[in-house]
Amino acid sequence: MAGSSSSPSKCVAILLGTWNGGPYLQQQLQSFAQQSYSNWRLYVSDDGSSDETLAVLERFKSSVPQPVEVIAGPRRGFAANFLSLAQNPAIQGDCFAFSDQDDVWHADKLDRAMAWMATTPDDVPGLYFSRTELIEANGAPMGHSVLFTRPPSFQNALVQNIGGANTMVFNRATKRLMEAIDGDIASHDWAAYQLVTAVGGRTWYDPAPSLDYRQHTSNTLGSNRNLSAHLRRIQMLFAGQFASWTETNIAMLRPFLPRMTPDSRKSLEFFAKARASSLPFRIYNLKRSGVYRQTLLGNLGLLTAAIFRRF
């Protein structure tokens, strides 16, 4: 869906997580100020920064007409920091946008997301996410993130997160789902993708990039575009990291079973059964679950993980 002009009547609450983000934070904040969609307010959860982050935020607060509020984070890692924002009942808005501290939003990011959001009923969970442009630490262009072509779905979300949190915009119905999470999560963006698709909500993967995604040594995962990133993920798979994430995700999803669509419940049932089965039945139940990743290489990796019980 192409971006289009939309009336800024609905307020977007930007949910920014920070931790020692001083080197790049000013550029990100400036990209908020330059949004063509001006009806936003900024909530920042700072997870104990010891650099100039808080000073940068204070200067920005005094330079823009939009409200800016800084909250003390839980100091339990990046996922808990962002989830604390999504679950905070005091944070109000019509829609919500996760933001990292070191990217640069394109000027029409919110405008495009809100144009799509206008097509989603308020009582239906809606989740927008997009492709990204990759930049080096110094801002030099590196190309684009992988272009996903298969549709977003719960069957995809069970085994792959294609929605980067830094691109995500969601409505209040999705926020209510996030507020109902009780326990650990693998990541806030993966949880959002799984929950919205599980209950039959609406998702949109925008193939046009909405921001510059900075790649540097402090990235938690970074882009999966190049060979070294693929090798790093393979190493994580055989070290048991993927299986650990899956265990956490399934535990997070189980309380939502009564709210899931019949197809989602069936997929989760067979997927969980596959993980506990001996090899022949493991592959059979995995197939019956309908899960898939976006690329041939990704699906071969999933099959390998299933054979070696690493999923």
Beta strands, then each sheet from edge to edge (+ up, - down):
strand 1: 12-18
strand 2: 40-46
strand 3: 68-72
strand 4: 95-99
strand 5: 104-105
strand 6: 126-130
strand 7: 133-135
strand 8: 141-144
strand 9: 169-171
strand 10: 202-206
strand 11: 211-214
sheet 1: 3+ 2+ 1+ 4+ 9- 6+ 10+
sheet 2: 5+ 11- 7- 8+
end
